[in-house]
């Protein structure tokens, strides 16, 4: 469970209650119960489950806020996340009902937004769902259908016509740079002095490869960023909401396709498990996505390496933090996959 230190939760509850009474229609008598954190949640932004009663009608919301400290993201543009979900919803991509954004950070010590609660199931992060969850209880065919539906939703994101929107606030590379350059810059910022000593020589060689071999061309589309099944709410094997847009930007959507596959793979095979039966191979994922979008997969090997290196660095930051807290040393289980993919890229 990703709990966060937010200060006095009763003060937050009271202030949220007042905000909702003003912002929601016919909510002057709305009252909030105890706030809680989702059991199945990640570790990036703060999510609070807000249970409410409005004249006898039970209601549930999600409040998204910035964490006081983040091991993953330096910045949290909650307004952009909110706007991107609105854009996605306009393009037949399932997102939670958006009820309001509050830019004033003085109210809760963070700006925030409120969404309607979406019923469904979320594949667990802690522990990864491959270790035993409702996903492992599905039949092979059900998992195949689930992933097919997820890839179709991912492809819809990449088919949004950006010309219909003001995209000036969405992170992207300069026109003369590689479509990956903005993501490379964000990635390089993750490699801070406190983790440099922990990086293996092969991992550092992979970092150099990422920086020196960025593809010059490729499509530029909206990329979800943290594209994985654990960032979707599922109902009847279909995504009922796409959530967690912190890593979104404009770039080559191959970065989304690669992340979709490898985060699942590393968090099963990398932790000593067999990959769940019924899930497609990497080649099948790319083929399905290409058929849906018509977009090229020429630079897939580069983005596969980029995914693995970036995830290895994110893990290293977490492991270094655990070590500093006296919680022991953990081997970076992503590094062997980095080494394998680096050999592929260097041989091309």
Secondary structure, DSSP 8 states (H G I E B T S, - for coil): ------S-HHHHHHHHHHHHHHHSTT-TT-EE---B--SS--SSSEEEEEEEEETTEEEEEEEEE--SS-SS-S---HHHHHHHHHHHHHTT-----EEEEE--TTTTSS-EEEEE---SB---TTTTGGGSSTTTTS-HHHHHHHHHHHHHHHHHHHT--GGGS--TTS----TTS-TTHHHHHHHHHH--HHHHTTS-HHHHHHHHHHHH---S----EEE-SS-SGGGEEEETTEEEEE---TT-EEE-THHHHHHHHHHHHHTTGGGT----TT---HHHHHHHHHHHH----TTHHHHHHHHHHHHHHHHHHHHHHHHHTTS-----TTHHHHHHHHHHHHT-
